[in-house]
């Protein structure tokens, strides 16, 4: 992977790019990570993908190695648009996990001509009306972070029901724990993302061929989001994994890579 930096107003996107076989006609796969994570969360998946597939993996603004200027309003989807332009990528296949899935979905709805195929792994949805349990847990992390007790905020995140199945797998749990410890937690204190209208209201406009990958043990909110995408999108193929939870990239990276590769190579 060749490292890159893309400077944006109020922030920077840092990532890596693999050219693949070198054929200019090939559509690169862009990988977008989840909340609190970084592009490193895709390492095991990348290792299991075909070695000649062109890839772009990056840290979203404010995560990993991508700094964000406090108080500068932004949109992750707009950042992705700027990233593709900066890297001179006219059309990309997108794969997003959780938060990254929500941003990839939003981008595909806004710019369908810039997307070849879309892979959503346990995606959230921008403008989602979260359940009372999710909101209360999120508020508890925010209170701890704003009081300066970031260790307690991280502990609450680690123990969140979202990661129950991941914690049961030693290697996956170890990666998650390391990732959470490295997360500065700035977004729990202040999130400078621009507010968005609910994407649920325009799901029927999702025309990009989409692979939806989910785990049966995911939480109620994400299960409902997946059901809505599967039922409303125009060309959605869903694979629902028994025994798996939210972080399929950590729980079953080789299987996930195989499903992604098969989908992207489909006529």
C-alpha positions as CSV (number, residue, x, y, z in Angstrom):
1,X,0.0,0.0,0.0
2,X,1.3,3.4,-0.9
3,X,0.5,6.1,1.7
4,X,-1.2,9.3,0.8
5,X,-2.4,12.5,2.5
6,X,-5.3,14.6,1.2
7,X,-5.6,18.1,2.6
8,X,-9.1,19.4,3.1
9,X,-10.5,22.6,4.6
10,X,-10.5,22.0,8.3
11,X,-8.9,18.5,8.2
12,X,-6.8,15.9,6.4
13,X,-7.4,12.4,5.1
14,X,-4.6,9.9,5.5
15,X,-4.7,6.4,4.0
16,X,-3.1,3.9,1.7
17,X,-3.6,2.9,-1.9
18,X,-2.8,-0.4,-3.7
19,X,-2.7,-0.1,-7.5
20,X,-3.5,-3.8,-8.1
21,X,-2.7,-5.2,-11.6
22,X,-2.1,-1.7,-12.9
23,X,-4.9,-1.7,-15.5
24,X,-6.4,1.8,-15.5
25,X,-9.8,0.4,-16.4
26,X,-10.0,-1.4,-13.0
27,X,-12.4,0.0,-10.5
28,X,-10.8,0.5,-7.1
29,X,-12.4,-0.7,-3.9
30,X,-12.6,2.0,-1.2
31,X,-12.8,0.8,2.4
32,X,-14.5,3.0,5.0
33,X,-14.1,2.0,8.7
34,X,-16.5,2.3,11.6
35,X,-16.8,4.7,14.5
36,X,-13.8,4.8,16.9
37,X,-11.8,2.7,14.5
38,X,-9.3,3.3,11.6
39,X,-8.3,1.8,8.3
40,X,-6.3,-0.8,10.2
41,X,-9.6,-2.5,11.0
42,X,-9.6,-3.8,7.4
43,X,-6.1,-5.3,7.5
44,X,-7.3,-8.9,7.8
45,X,-9.9,-8.5,5.1
46,X,-7.4,-6.8,2.8
47,X,-5.0,-9.7,3.3
48,X,-7.7,-12.2,2.3
49,X,-8.8,-10.2,-0.8
50,X,-7.3,-11.0,-4.2
51,X,-3.8,-9.5,-4.3
52,X,-4.4,-7.9,-7.7
53,X,-7.5,-5.9,-6.7
54,X,-6.9,-2.1,-6.5
55,X,-7.7,-0.8,-3.0
56,X,-8.0,2.5,-1.1
57,X,-8.3,2.4,2.7
58,X,-8.3,5.6,4.6
59,X,-8.9,7.1,8.1
60,X,-12.0,9.2,8.2
61,X,-11.6,12.8,9.4
62,X,-11.0,12.8,13.2
63,X,-10.1,9.1,13.4
64,X,-6.9,7.2,13.1
65,X,-4.1,9.4,11.6
66,X,-6.6,11.9,10.0
67,X,-6.7,15.1,12.0
68,X,-9.7,17.4,12.3
69,X,-9.8,21.0,13.2
70,X,-12.1,21.6,16.2
71,X,-15.2,23.5,15.3
72,X,-14.9,23.0,11.5
73,X,-18.2,21.6,10.2
74,X,-17.9,18.8,7.7
75,X,-19.5,15.8,6.1
76,X,-17.8,12.4,5.8
77,X,-19.6,11.9,2.4
78,X,-18.3,15.2,1.1
79,X,-14.8,14.2,2.4
80,X,-15.1,10.9,0.4
81,X,-16.1,12.9,-2.7
82,X,-13.0,15.1,-2.3
83,X,-10.8,12.1,-1.7
84,X,-11.9,10.4,-4.9
85,X,-11.3,13.7,-6.8
86,X,-7.8,14.1,-5.2
87,X,-6.8,10.6,-6.1
88,X,-8.3,11.0,-9.7
89,X,-10.8,8.2,-9.2
90,X,-13.8,8.8,-11.4
91,X,-15.8,5.7,-10.2
92,X,-15.2,3.4,-7.2
93,X,-16.7,0.4,-5.5
94,X,-17.4,1.3,-1.9
95,X,-17.3,-0.9,1.1
96,X,-18.3,0.6,4.4
97,X,-18.6,-0.8,7.9
98,X,-21.1,0.6,10.5
99,X,-20.5,4.4,10.4
100,X,-18.5,3.9,7.2
101,X,-21.4,2.0,5.8
102,X,-23.8,4.8,6.6
103,X,-21.5,7.3,4.9
104,X,-21.0,5.1,1.9
105,X,-24.8,4.7,1.6
106,X,-25.3,8.4,1.8
107,X,-22.6,9.0,-0.8
108,X,-24.2,6.4,-3.2
109,X,-27.6,8.1,-2.8
110,X,-26.0,11.6,-3.5
111,X,-23.6,10.5,-6.3
112,X,-24.7,7.2,-7.8
113,X,-22.7,7.8,-11.0
114,X,-19.5,7.8,-8.9
115,X,-20.2,4.3,-7.5
116,X,-19.9,1.0,-9.3
117,X,-21.0,-1.3,-6.6
118,X,-21.8,-0.9,-2.9
119,X,-20.9,-3.2,0.0
120,X,-22.6,-2.4,3.3
121,X,-21.3,-4.2,6.4
122,X,-23.6,-3.8,9.4
123,X,-24.3,-0.2,8.2
124,X,-25.9,2.6,10.2
125,X,-28.0,5.2,8.5
126,X,-27.6,9.0,8.6
127,X,-30.5,10.7,10.4
128,X,-31.5,7.4,12.1
129,X,-33.9,7.7,15.1
130,X,-32.1,5.5,17.6
131,X,-33.7,3.4,20.3
132,X,-34.0,4.6,23.9
133,X,-31.4,2.0,25.0
134,X,-28.9,3.2,22.4
135,X,-29.4,6.8,23.2
136,X,-29.0,6.2,27.0
137,X,-25.7,4.3,26.5
138,X,-24.4,7.0,24.1
139,X,-25.3,9.7,26.6
140,X,-23.4,7.8,29.3
141,X,-20.3,7.7,27.2
142,X,-20.6,11.4,26.4
143,X,-21.0,12.4,30.1
144,X,-17.9,10.4,31.0
145,X,-15.9,11.9,28.1
146,X,-17.0,15.5,28.8
147,X,-16.1,15.1,32.5
148,X,-12.5,14.2,31.5
149,X,-12.9,10.5,32.3
150,X,-12.1,9.1,28.9
151,X,-11.1,5.8,30.4
152,X,-14.6,5.2,31.7
153,X,-16.1,6.3,28.3
154,X,-13.8,3.7,26.5
155,X,-14.8,1.0,29.0
156,X,-18.5,1.7,28.4
157,X,-17.8,1.4,24.6
158,X,-15.9,-1.8,25.0
159,X,-18.7,-3.4,27.1
160,X,-21.4,-2.2,24.7
161,X,-23.8,-5.0,23.5
162,X,-22.8,-4.1,20.0
163,X,-19.5,-5.9,20.5
164,X,-20.8,-8.9,22.5
165,X,-19.9,-11.5,19.8
166,X,-16.6,-9.8,19.0
167,X,-15.4,-10.0,22.6
168,X,-16.0,-13.8,22.5
169,X,-13.3,-14.3,19.8
170,X,-9.8,-13.8,21.3
171,X,-8.1,-12.3,18.3
172,X,-11.0,-10.2,17.3
173,X,-11.5,-9.0,20.8
174,X,-7.9,-8.1,21.2
175,X,-7.9,-6.0,18.0
176,X,-11.1,-4.2,19.2
177,X,-9.6,-3.5,22.6
178,X,-6.5,-2.1,21.1
179,X,-8.5,0.1,18.7
180,X,-10.7,1.5,21.5
181,X,-7.7,2.3,23.7
182,X,-6.1,4.2,20.7
183,X,-9.4,6.2,20.1
184,X,-9.0,9.8,21.4
185,X,-12.8,10.0,22.0
186,X,-13.1,13.6,20.6
187,X,-16.4,12.9,19.0
188,X,-18.0,12.0,22.4
189,X,-17.2,15.5,23.5
190,X,-18.0,17.4,20.3
191,X,-19.0,16.1,16.9
192,X,-18.6,18.7,14.1
193,X,-20.5,16.7,11.4
194,X,-23.1,18.7,9.6
195,X,-26.7,17.5,10.4
196,X,-28.3,15.4,7.7
197,X,-31.9,14.6,6.7
198,X,-32.9,11.0,7.3
199,X,-31.6,8.7,4.5
200,X,-34.4,6.3,5.4
201,X,-36.8,8.6,3.5
202,X,-34.9,8.1,0.2
203,X,-33.9,4.4,0.3
204,X,-36.1,3.6,-2.7
205,X,-33.7,5.7,-4.8
206,X,-30.8,3.3,-4.0
207,X,-30.1,2.0,-7.5
208,X,-26.5,1.0,-7.2
209,X,-26.0,-2.8,-7.0
210,X,-25.6,-3.5,-3.3
211,X,-24.3,-6.3,-1.1
212,X,-25.6,-6.1,2.4
213,X,-23.7,-8.2,5.0
214,X,-25.1,-8.6,8.5
215,X,-24.9,-10.7,11.6
216,X,-27.9,-12.2,13.3
217,X,-26.5,-11.2,16.7
218,X,-26.2,-7.5,15.9
219,X,-28.3,-5.0,18.0
220,X,-31.9,-4.1,17.4
221,X,-31.2,-0.7,15.7
222,X,-28.8,-2.2,13.2
223,X,-31.0,-5.2,12.4
224,X,-33.9,-2.8,11.6
225,X,-31.7,-0.6,9.5
226,X,-30.6,-3.7,7.5
227,X,-34.2,-4.8,7.0
228,X,-35.2,-1.4,5.6
229,X,-32.2,-1.3,3.2
230,X,-32.9,-4.8,2.0
231,X,-36.6,-4.2,1.4
232,X,-36.4,-0.7,-0.1
233,X,-33.2,-0.7,-2.3
234,X,-33.7,-1.6,-5.9
235,X,-30.8,-4.1,-6.3
236,X,-29.8,-5.4,-2.8
237,X,-28.4,-8.8,-2.1
238,X,-28.3,-9.6,1.6
239,X,-26.2,-12.3,3.4
240,X,-27.2,-12.7,7.1
241,X,-24.7,-14.6,9.2
242,X,-25.9,-16.8,12.0
243,X,-23.8,-16.5,15.1
244,X,-22.1,-13.3,14.0
245,X,-22.6,-9.9,15.3
246,X,-21.7,-6.3,14.3
247,X,-18.0,-6.4,13.4
248,X,-17.9,-9.0,10.6
249,X,-14.5,-7.6,9.5
250,X,-12.9,-8.8,12.8
251,X,-15.1,-11.8,13.5
252,X,-14.9,-13.5,10.0
253,X,-12.4,-11.5,7.8
254,X,-11.7,-14.4,5.4
255,X,-15.3,-15.2,4.8
256,X,-16.1,-11.5,4.5
257,X,-13.4,-11.0,1.9
258,X,-14.6,-14.0,-0.1
259,X,-18.2,-12.6,-0.2
260,X,-16.9,-9.1,-1.2
261,X,-14.7,-10.6,-4.0
262,X,-17.5,-12.8,-5.4
263,X,-19.9,-9.8,-5.5
264,X,-17.4,-7.5,-7.2
265,X,-16.5,-10.0,-9.8
266,X,-20.2,-10.8,-10.6
267,X,-21.2,-10.0,-14.2
